């Protein structure tokens, strides 16, 4: 039986990196139940946040996760999200807009520890 796919936000990976008991993290739980994917934006954010002391762990974790591209369809979705949020005076960071657009474009639920920002995005399915 095929498992459901789930887009993982950068916050989930950062939480996993920081905690010493990896088997107690949200990422560990999700990875045992879903096929976890990340956006190219998450790959970038997580990569640039690495330090010499955790770079090997970061690279090994990223190597295990399929990466969805940020393509023209994502750009169209991100542009619409940006316009909608700007009209409501509720803008969130561009990387978060790009990650939300990736989830919408690929019709995936998004798992994040930053629900407060992502809840502002219409048509985004948040994993609960």
ROGU-941153 format. One record per residue: x, y, z of N, C-alpha, C, O, CB in turn; residue in three letters. Coordinates in nm, 2 decimals. Atoms other than C-alpha are relative to their C-alpha. Glycine has a CB too. Example, Ala and Ser with C-alpha at 12.3 -4.5 7.8 and 13.67 -1.06 7.14 Angstrom:
((0.09; -0.12; 0.00); (1.23; -0.45; 0.78); (0.09; 0.12; 0.00); (0.19; 0.12; 0.07); (-0.10; 0.00; 0.12); "ala") ((-0.09; -0.11; 0.00); (1.37; -0.11; 0.71); (-0.08; 0.11; 0.08); (-0.03; 0.22; 0.09); (0.04; 0.05; -0.14); "ser") 
# end
This chain:
((0.08; -0.12; 0.00); (0.00; 0.00; 0.00); (0.09; 0.12; 0.00); (0.18; 0.13; 0.08); (-0.09; 0.00; 0.12); "unk") ((-0.07; -0.12; 0.02); (0.13; 0.34; -0.10); (-0.03; 0.10; 0.12); (-0.15; 0.12; 0.15); (-0.02; 0.07; -0.13); "unk") ((0.02; -0.09; -0.11); (0.18; 0.59; 0.18); (-0.03; 0.14; -0.05); (0.01; 0.17; -0.16); (0.13; 0.01; 0.10); "unk") ((0.03; -0.13; 0.04); (0.05; 0.94; 0.17); (0.13; 0.09; 0.00); (0.21; 0.07; 0.09); (-0.11; 0.07; 0.09); "unk") ((-0.11; -0.09; 0.01); (0.30; 1.21; 0.07); (-0.03; 0.13; 0.08); (-0.15; 0.17; 0.09); (0.03; 0.04; -0.15); "unk") ((0.01; -0.12; -0.09); (0.36; 1.51; 0.30); (0.12; 0.09; -0.02); (0.23; 0.05; -0.02); (-0.01; -0.04; 0.15); "unk") ((-0.11; -0.10; 0.01); (0.56; 1.83; 0.25); (0.04; 0.05; 0.14); (-0.05; 0.08; 0.22); (-0.05; 0.12; -0.09); "unk") ((-0.05; -0.03; -0.13); (0.78; 1.91; 0.54); (0.06; 0.14; -0.01); (0.14; 0.17; -0.09); (0.11; -0.10; 0.05); "unk") ((-0.05; -0.13; 0.00); (0.86; 2.27; 0.63); (0.14; 0.00; 0.07); (0.17; -0.10; 0.14); (-0.09; 0.10; 0.08); "unk") ((-0.14; -0.01; -0.06); (1.21; 2.38; 0.74); (0.00; -0.01; 0.15); (0.09; -0.06; 0.21); (0.06; 0.14; -0.04); "unk") ((0.01; 0.01; -0.15); (1.09; 2.42; 1.10); (0.01; -0.14; 0.05); (0.06; -0.16; 0.16); (-0.12; 0.08; 0.05); "unk") ((0.00; 0.14; -0.04); (1.04; 2.05; 1.12); (0.14; -0.06; 0.00); (0.18; -0.13; 0.09); (-0.10; -0.09; -0.09); "unk") ((-0.13; 0.05; 0.01); (1.39; 1.98; 1.01); (0.09; 0.06; 0.11); (0.18; -0.01; 0.16); (0.06; 0.02; -0.14); "unk") ((-0.08; -0.07; -0.10); (1.54; 2.24; 1.24); (-0.02; -0.06; 0.14); (0.07; -0.08; 0.22); (-0.03; 0.15; 0.00); "unk") ((0.03; 0.06; -0.13); (1.36; 2.09; 1.54); (0.07; -0.14; 0.01); (0.12; -0.17; 0.11); (-0.16; -0.02; 0.01); "unk") ((-0.06; 0.13; 0.00); (1.49; 1.74; 1.44); (0.16; 0.02; 0.02); (0.22; -0.06; 0.09); (-0.03; -0.07; -0.13); "unk") ((-0.15; -0.03; -0.01); (1.85; 1.88; 1.41); (0.03; 0.03; 0.15); (0.13; -0.02; 0.20); (0.04; 0.11; -0.09); "unk") ((-0.03; -0.05; -0.13); (1.84; 2.05; 1.75); (-0.02; -0.10; 0.11); (0.05; -0.09; 0.22); (-0.08; 0.12; 0.03); "unk") ((0.03; 0.09; -0.11); (1.69; 1.77; 1.96); (0.10; -0.11; 0.00); (0.13; -0.17; -0.10); (-0.14; -0.05; -0.01); "unk") ((-0.10; 0.11; -0.01); (1.92; 1.51; 2.10); (-0.07; -0.14; -0.02); (-0.01; -0.23; -0.07); (0.07; 0.00; 0.14); "unk") ((0.07; 0.12; 0.02); (1.65; 1.24; 2.11); (-0.08; 0.00; -0.13); (-0.19; 0.04; -0.13); (-0.10; -0.02; 0.13); "unk") ((0.06; -0.01; 0.14); (1.58; 1.21; 1.74); (-0.13; -0.08; -0.01); (-0.22; -0.04; -0.09); (0.10; -0.05; -0.10); "unk") ((0.12; 0.08; 0.01); (1.32; 0.94; 1.79); (-0.12; 0.06; 0.07); (-0.23; 0.01; 0.07); (0.02; -0.14; 0.06); "unk") ((0.11; -0.07; -0.07); (1.10; 1.19; 1.99); (-0.04; 0.13; -0.08); (-0.12; 0.20; -0.04); (0.05; 0.04; 0.14); "unk") ((0.03; -0.12; 0.08); (1.09; 1.46; 1.71); (-0.12; -0.02; -0.08); (-0.16; -0.13; -0.12); (0.12; 0.04; -0.08); "unk") ((0.11; 0.00; 0.10); (0.80; 1.55; 1.49); (0.04; -0.06; -0.13); (-0.04; -0.14; -0.18); (-0.06; 0.14; -0.02); "unk") ((-0.04; 0.06; 0.12); (1.00; 1.46; 1.19); (0.01; -0.15; 0.01); (-0.04; -0.22; -0.09); (0.14; 0.06; -0.04); "unk") ((-0.01; 0.15; -0.02); (1.07; 1.11; 1.32); (-0.14; -0.06; -0.01); (-0.16; -0.16; -0.07); (0.07; -0.03; 0.13); "unk") ((0.14; 0.05; 0.00); (0.70; 1.05; 1.38); (-0.06; 0.01; -0.14); (-0.12; -0.09; -0.18); (-0.08; 0.08; 0.10); "unk") ((0.06; -0.02; 0.14); (0.60; 1.19; 1.04); (0.06; -0.10; -0.10); (-0.01; -0.16; -0.18); (0.02; 0.14; -0.04); "unk") ((-0.08; 0.09; 0.09); (0.87; 0.99; 0.86); (-0.04; -0.14; 0.01); (-0.03; -0.22; -0.08); (0.15; 0.02; 0.02); "unk") ((0.04; 0.14; -0.02); (0.74; 0.67; 1.01); (-0.14; -0.03; -0.06); (-0.18; -0.14; -0.07); (0.00; -0.03; 0.15); "unk") ((0.14; 0.01; 0.05); (0.38; 0.74; 0.88); (-0.02; 0.05; -0.15); (-0.11; 0.00; -0.21); (-0.09; 0.08; 0.09); "unk") ((0.02; -0.06; 0.13); (0.43; 0.94; 0.55); (0.13; -0.01; -0.08); (0.24; -0.03; -0.03); (-0.04; 0.15; 0.02); "unk") ((-0.11; -0.03; 0.09); (0.65; 0.98; 0.25); (0.03; 0.15; 0.01); (-0.05; 0.22; -0.05); (-0.02; -0.05; -0.15); "unk") ((-0.03; -0.14; -0.02); (0.81; 1.31; 0.35); (0.08; 0.05; -0.12); (0.18; -0.01; -0.16); (0.07; 0.02; 0.13); "unk") ((-0.07; -0.07; 0.11); (0.92; 1.55; 0.08); (0.03; 0.14; 0.05); (-0.03; 0.19; 0.15); (-0.08; 0.01; -0.13); "unk") ((-0.03; -0.14; -0.03); (1.07; 1.90; 0.10); (0.00; 0.08; -0.13); (0.01; 0.03; -0.24); (0.14; 0.02; 0.07); "unk") ((-0.01; -0.09; 0.11); (1.06; 2.20; -0.13); (0.15; 0.04; -0.02); (0.23; 0.02; 0.07); (-0.09; 0.13; 0.01); "unk") ((-0.13; -0.05; 0.03); (1.37; 2.34; -0.30); (0.04; 0.11; 0.10); (0.15; 0.13; 0.13); (0.02; 0.04; -0.15); "unk") ((-0.02; -0.11; -0.09); (1.33; 2.64; -0.07); (0.04; -0.06; 0.14); (0.13; 0.00; 0.20); (-0.13; 0.08; 0.01); "unk") ((-0.04; 0.06; -0.13); (1.35; 2.42; 0.24); (0.14; -0.06; -0.01); (0.22; -0.04; 0.09); (-0.10; -0.11; 0.04); "unk") ((-0.14; 0.05; 0.02); (1.66; 2.25; 0.10); (0.10; 0.12; 0.02); (0.20; 0.10; 0.08); (0.01; -0.07; -0.14); "unk") ((-0.08; -0.12; 0.00); (1.81; 2.60; 0.06); (0.01; 0.05; 0.15); (0.12; 0.07; 0.20); (-0.05; 0.11; -0.09); "unk") ((0.01; -0.06; -0.14); (1.70; 2.73; 0.41); (0.08; -0.09; 0.09); (0.16; -0.04; 0.18); (-0.14; 0.02; 0.04); "unk") ((-0.06; 0.09; -0.09); (1.82; 2.42; 0.59); (0.15; -0.01; -0.03); (0.23; -0.02; 0.07); (-0.06; -0.14; -0.01); "unk") ((-0.14; 0.00; 0.04); (2.15; 2.41; 0.40); (0.08; 0.12; 0.05); (0.19; 0.10; 0.11); (0.02; -0.01; -0.15); "unk") ((-0.08; -0.12; -0.04); (2.25; 2.77; 0.47); (0.00; 0.01; 0.15); (0.09; 0.09; 0.20); (-0.06; 0.12; -0.06); "unk") ((0.00; -0.01; -0.15); (2.16; 2.73; 0.84); (0.10; -0.10; 0.06); (0.12; -0.10; 0.18); (-0.14; -0.03; 0.05); "unk") ((-0.09; 0.10; -0.06); (2.41; 2.45; 0.88); (0.13; 0.06; 0.05); (0.17; 0.17; 0.00); (0.03; -0.12; -0.10); "unk") ((-0.13; -0.05; -0.05); (2.73; 2.50; 1.08); (0.11; -0.11; -0.02); (0.07; -0.23; -0.05); (-0.01; 0.04; 0.15); "unk") ((-0.10; 0.11; 0.01); (3.06; 2.31; 1.06); (-0.02; -0.12; 0.09); (0.00; -0.23; 0.05); (0.14; 0.06; 0.03); "unk") ((0.02; 0.11; -0.09); (2.96; 2.10; 1.36); (-0.12; -0.09; -0.04); (-0.13; -0.20; 0.00); (-0.02; 0.05; 0.14); "unk") ((0.11; 0.09; 0.03); (2.63; 1.98; 1.21); (-0.02; -0.01; -0.15); (-0.12; -0.07; -0.20); (-0.13; 0.07; 0.05); "unk") ((0.01; 0.01; 0.15); (2.70; 2.00; 0.83); (-0.02; -0.14; -0.05); (-0.10; -0.16; -0.14); (0.12; 0.07; -0.06); "unk") ((0.01; 0.14; 0.05); (2.74; 1.63; 0.79); (-0.14; -0.06; 0.02); (-0.20; -0.12; -0.06); (0.11; -0.09; 0.07); "unk") ((0.14; 0.05; -0.04); (2.41; 1.55; 0.97); (-0.10; 0.07; -0.10); (-0.19; 0.00; -0.15); (-0.03; 0.04; 0.14); "unk") ((0.09; -0.07; 0.09); (2.24; 1.82; 0.76); (0.00; -0.05; -0.14); (-0.10; -0.08; -0.20); (0.04; 0.15; 0.00); "unk") ((-0.01; 0.05; 0.14); (2.37; 1.69; 0.43); (-0.05; -0.14; -0.01); (-0.12; -0.17; -0.11); (0.15; 0.00; -0.04); "unk") ((0.05; 0.14; 0.00); (2.29; 1.33; 0.52); (-0.16; 0.00; 0.00); (-0.22; -0.08; -0.06); (0.06; -0.08; 0.11); "unk") ((0.15; 0.00; -0.01); (1.93; 1.42; 0.62); (-0.06; 0.05; -0.13); (-0.16; 0.00; -0.18); (-0.04; 0.10; 0.11); "unk") ((0.05; -0.05; 0.13); (1.88; 1.63; 0.30); (0.01; -0.11; -0.11); (-0.08; -0.11; -0.20); (0.07; 0.13; -0.04); "unk") ((-0.02; 0.10; 0.10); (2.01; 1.34; 0.09); (-0.11; -0.10; 0.00); (-0.13; -0.17; -0.10); (0.14; -0.06; 0.01); "unk") ((0.11; 0.10; -0.02); (1.73; 1.12; 0.22); (-0.13; 0.05; -0.04); (-0.23; -0.03; -0.05); (0.00; -0.05; 0.14); "unk") ((0.13; -0.06; 0.03); (1.45; 1.36; 0.13); (-0.02; 0.04; -0.14); (0.07; 0.11; -0.20); (-0.02; 0.11; 0.09); "unk") ((0.03; -0.05; 0.14); (1.30; 1.40; -0.22); (-0.03; 0.15; 0.00); (-0.09; 0.20; 0.10); (-0.11; -0.08; -0.06); "unk") ((0.01; -0.15; 0.00); (1.31; 1.77; -0.32); (-0.09; 0.03; -0.12); (-0.07; -0.01; -0.23); (0.14; 0.07; -0.02); "unk") ((0.09; -0.05; 0.11); (1.02; 1.93; -0.52); (0.06; 0.13; -0.05); (0.09; 0.22; 0.03); (-0.14; 0.01; 0.06); "unk") ((-0.06; -0.13; 0.06); (1.14; 2.20; -0.76); (-0.10; 0.12; 0.02); (-0.22; 0.10; 0.03); (0.03; -0.02; -0.15); "unk") ((0.08; -0.13; 0.00); (1.02; 2.56; -0.74); (0.00; 0.04; -0.15); (0.09; 0.11; -0.19); (0.06; 0.11; 0.10); "unk") ((0.01; -0.02; 0.14); (0.90; 2.59; -1.10); (-0.10; 0.11; -0.03); (-0.15; 0.18; 0.05); (-0.04; -0.13; -0.07); "unk") ((0.09; -0.10; 0.05); (0.68; 2.82; -1.31); (-0.14; -0.01; 0.06); (-0.20; 0.09; 0.10); (-0.01; 0.00; -0.15); "unk") ((0.13; 0.02; -0.06); (0.36; 2.67; -1.17); (0.01; 0.05; 0.15); (-0.09; 0.11; 0.20); (-0.04; -0.15; 0.00); "unk") ((-0.01; -0.05; -0.14); (0.49; 2.74; -0.81); (0.01; 0.16; 0.00); (-0.04; 0.22; 0.09); (0.13; -0.06; 0.06); "unk") ((-0.01; -0.15; 0.01); (0.58; 3.10; -0.92); (-0.14; 0.06; -0.01); (-0.17; 0.16; 0.06); (0.09; 0.04; -0.12); "unk") ((0.14; -0.06; 0.02); (0.22; 3.16; -1.03); (-0.08; -0.01; 0.13); (-0.15; 0.08; 0.17); (-0.07; -0.08; -0.11); "unk") ((0.07; 0.02; -0.12); (0.08; 3.02; -0.71); (0.06; 0.10; 0.11); (-0.02; 0.16; 0.18); (0.02; -0.15; 0.05); "unk") ((-0.06; -0.09; -0.09); (0.33; 3.22; -0.50); (-0.04; 0.15; -0.02); (-0.06; 0.22; 0.07); (0.16; -0.01; 0.00); "unk") ((0.04; -0.14; 0.03); (0.24; 3.54; -0.68); (-0.14; 0.03; 0.05); (-0.17; 0.14; 0.10); (0.01; 0.02; -0.16); "unk") ((0.13; -0.02; -0.05); (-0.12; 3.49; -0.60); (-0.01; 0.00; 0.15); (-0.08; 0.09; 0.20); (-0.09; -0.12; -0.05); "unk") ((0.00; 0.00; -0.14); (-0.05; 3.41; -0.24); (0.05; 0.14; 0.05); (-0.01; 0.20; 0.14); (0.09; -0.11; 0.06); "unk") ((-0.06; -0.13; -0.03); (0.17; 3.73; -0.22); (-0.11; 0.11; -0.01); (-0.13; 0.19; 0.08); (0.12; 0.03; -0.08); "unk") ((0.11; -0.10; 0.02); (-0.11; 3.94; -0.37); (-0.11; 0.00; 0.10); (-0.15; 0.10; 0.16); (-0.05; -0.01; -0.14); "unk") ((0.11; 0.02; -0.10); (-0.38; 3.80; -0.14); (0.04; 0.05; 0.14); (-0.03; 0.12; 0.20); (-0.04; -0.15; 0.00); "unk") ((-0.05; -0.04; -0.13); (-0.17; 3.84; 0.17); (0.03; 0.15; 0.01); (0.00; 0.22; 0.12); (0.12; -0.08; 0.04); "unk") ((-0.03; -0.14; 0.00); (-0.06; 4.19; 0.08); (-0.13; 0.08; 0.00); (-0.13; 0.18; 0.08); (0.08; 0.04; -0.13); "unk") ((0.13; -0.07; 0.00); (-0.42; 4.30; 0.01); (-0.05; 0.00; 0.15); (-0.12; 0.10; 0.19); (-0.10; -0.07; -0.09); "unk") ((0.06; 0.01; -0.14); (-0.51; 4.18; 0.37); (0.10; 0.06; 0.10); (0.07; 0.06; 0.22); (-0.02; -0.14; 0.03); "unk") ((-0.10; -0.05; -0.09); (-0.19; 4.34; 0.51); (0.05; -0.11; 0.10); (0.06; -0.08; 0.22); (-0.05; 0.12; 0.08); "unk") ((-0.04; 0.12; -0.08); (-0.09; 3.99; 0.64); (0.12; -0.07; -0.06); (0.13; -0.19; -0.05); (-0.12; -0.09; 0.02); "unk") ((-0.12; 0.07; 0.06); (0.24; 3.92; 0.45); (0.08; -0.08; 0.10); (0.09; -0.05; 0.21); (0.09; 0.11; -0.07); "unk") ((-0.09; 0.09; -0.07); (0.46; 3.64; 0.56); (0.13; 0.01; -0.08); (0.14; 0.06; -0.19); (-0.05; -0.14; 0.02); "unk") ((-0.13; -0.01; 0.07); (0.82; 3.59; 0.46); (-0.01; -0.07; -0.14); (-0.09; -0.16; -0.16); (0.11; -0.07; 0.09); "unk") ((0.00; 0.06; 0.13); (0.90; 3.51; 0.10); (0.03; -0.15; 0.00); (-0.04; -0.22; -0.07); (0.10; 0.08; -0.09); "unk") ((-0.02; 0.14; -0.01); (1.05; 3.17; 0.18); (-0.13; -0.08; 0.04); (-0.16; -0.18; -0.02); (0.11; -0.03; 0.09); "unk") ((0.12; 0.06; -0.04); (0.73; 3.08; 0.36); (-0.11; 0.00; -0.11); (-0.18; -0.10; -0.13); (-0.06; 0.06; 0.13); "unk") ((0.09; -0.01; 0.12); (0.52; 3.20; 0.06); (0.04; -0.11; -0.10); (-0.05; -0.17; -0.16); (0.00; 0.14; -0.06); "unk") ((-0.04; 0.09; 0.10); (0.73; 2.99; -0.17); (-0.02; -0.15; 0.04); (-0.06; -0.23; -0.04); (0.16; 0.02; -0.02); "unk") ((0.03; 0.13; -0.05); (0.70; 2.68; 0.05); (-0.15; -0.03; -0.01); (-0.19; -0.14; -0.05); (0.05; -0.02; 0.15); "unk") ((0.15; 0.01; 0.01); (0.32; 2.73; 0.07); (-0.04; -0.02; -0.14); (-0.13; -0.11; -0.17); (-0.07; 0.12; 0.06); "unk") ((0.03; 0.01; 0.14); (0.31; 2.77; -0.30); (0.03; -0.14; -0.06); (-0.04; -0.20; -0.14); (0.07; 0.11; -0.09); "unk") ((-0.04; 0.14; 0.04); (0.49; 2.44; -0.35); (-0.10; -0.10; 0.05); (-0.14; -0.19; -0.03); (0.14; -0.03; 0.06); "unk") ((0.10; 0.09; -0.05); (0.25; 2.26; -0.13); (-0.13; 0.01; -0.08); (-0.19; -0.09; -0.11); (-0.03; 0.03; 0.15); "unk") ((0.12; -0.02; 0.07); (-0.05; 2.41; -0.31); (0.02; -0.06; -0.15); (-0.07; -0.13; -0.20); (-0.04; 0.15; -0.01); "unk") ((-0.02; 0.05; 0.14); (0.10; 2.34; -0.66); (0.00; -0.15; -0.01); (-0.05; -0.20; -0.11); (0.13; 0.06; -0.05); "unk") ((-0.02; 0.14; 0.00); (0.18; 1.98; -0.58); (-0.12; -0.07; 0.07); (-0.12; -0.19; 0.09); (0.13; -0.04; 0.06); "unk") ((0.11; 0.06; -0.07); (-0.15; 1.93; -0.39); (0.04; -0.09; 0.12); (-0.01; -0.20; 0.13); (-0.09; -0.07; -0.10); "unk") ((-0.05; 0.07; -0.11); (0.02; 1.83; -0.07); (-0.04; 0.07; 0.13); (-0.05; 0.19; 0.13); (0.15; -0.02; 0.00); "unk") ((0.01; -0.06; -0.13); (-0.05; 1.89; 0.30); (0.14; 0.05; 0.04); (0.24; -0.01; 0.00); (-0.06; -0.10; 0.10); "unk") ((-0.13; -0.06; -0.05); (0.22; 2.10; 0.47); (0.00; -0.03; 0.15); (-0.09; 0.01; 0.22); (0.02; 0.15; -0.03); "unk") ((-0.03; 0.02; -0.14); (0.36; 2.00; 0.81); (0.10; 0.11; 0.04); (0.21; 0.12; -0.01); (0.04; -0.14; 0.04); "unk") ((-0.09; -0.10; -0.05); (0.51; 2.29; 1.00); (-0.02; 0.02; 0.15); (-0.12; -0.01; 0.21); (-0.03; 0.14; -0.08); "unk") ((0.01; -0.04; -0.14); (0.58; 2.41; 1.35); (-0.04; 0.15; 0.01); (-0.05; 0.21; 0.12); (0.13; -0.02; 0.08); "unk") ((0.03; -0.15; 0.01); (0.50; 2.77; 1.23); (-0.14; 0.02; -0.06); (-0.16; 0.09; -0.16); (0.11; 0.07; -0.09); "unk") ((0.14; -0.01; 0.06); (0.12; 2.73; 1.18); (-0.05; 0.14; 0.00); (-0.13; 0.17; -0.09); (-0.09; -0.09; 0.09); "unk") ((0.05; -0.13; -0.01); (0.06; 3.09; 1.28); (0.01; 0.08; -0.13); (-0.08; 0.14; -0.17); (0.07; 0.08; 0.11); "unk") ((-0.02; -0.07; 0.13); (0.20; 3.23; 0.95); (-0.07; -0.08; -0.11); (-0.14; -0.01; -0.19); (0.15; 0.01; -0.03); "unk") ((0.06; 0.07; 0.12); (0.09; 2.95; 0.72); (-0.15; 0.00; 0.00); (-0.21; -0.02; -0.10); (0.05; -0.14; 0.01); "unk") ((0.15; 0.00; -0.01); (-0.27; 2.96; 0.85); (-0.06; 0.12; -0.08); (-0.18; 0.12; -0.12); (-0.05; 0.01; 0.14); "unk") ((0.05; -0.12; 0.08); (-0.30; 3.30; 0.66); (-0.02; -0.03; -0.15); (-0.08; 0.04; -0.22); (0.10; 0.11; 0.02); "unk") ((0.00; 0.03; 0.15); (-0.26; 3.13; 0.32); (-0.12; -0.08; -0.04); (-0.15; -0.19; 0.01); (0.13; -0.08; -0.04); "unk") ((0.12; 0.07; 0.05); (-0.58; 3.04; 0.15); (0.03; -0.12; -0.08); (0.13; -0.12; -0.15); (-0.09; 0.10; -0.08); "unk") ((-0.01; 0.12; 0.08); (-0.62; 2.70; 0.00); (0.12; -0.09; 0.03); (0.15; -0.19; -0.03); (0.01; 0.03; -0.15); "unk") ((-0.11; 0.08; -0.05); (-0.32; 2.56; 0.19); (-0.05; -0.10; 0.10); (-0.12; -0.06; 0.19); (0.12; 0.09; 0.06); "unk") ((0.04; 0.11; -0.10); (-0.38; 2.23; 0.36); (0.11; -0.03; 0.10); (0.22; -0.08; 0.06); (-0.04; -0.13; -0.08); "unk") ((-0.10; 0.02; -0.11); (-0.20; 2.22; 0.69); (-0.02; -0.14; 0.06); (-0.14; -0.18; 0.09); (-0.01; 0.11; 0.10); "unk") ((0.01; 0.13; -0.07); (-0.12; 1.88; 0.84); (-0.02; 0.03; 0.15); (0.05; 0.11; 0.21); (0.12; -0.09; -0.03); "unk") ((0.03; -0.02; -0.14); (-0.26; 1.86; 1.19); (0.03; -0.12; 0.09); (0.02; -0.12; 0.21); (-0.14; 0.04; 0.03); "unk") 
# end
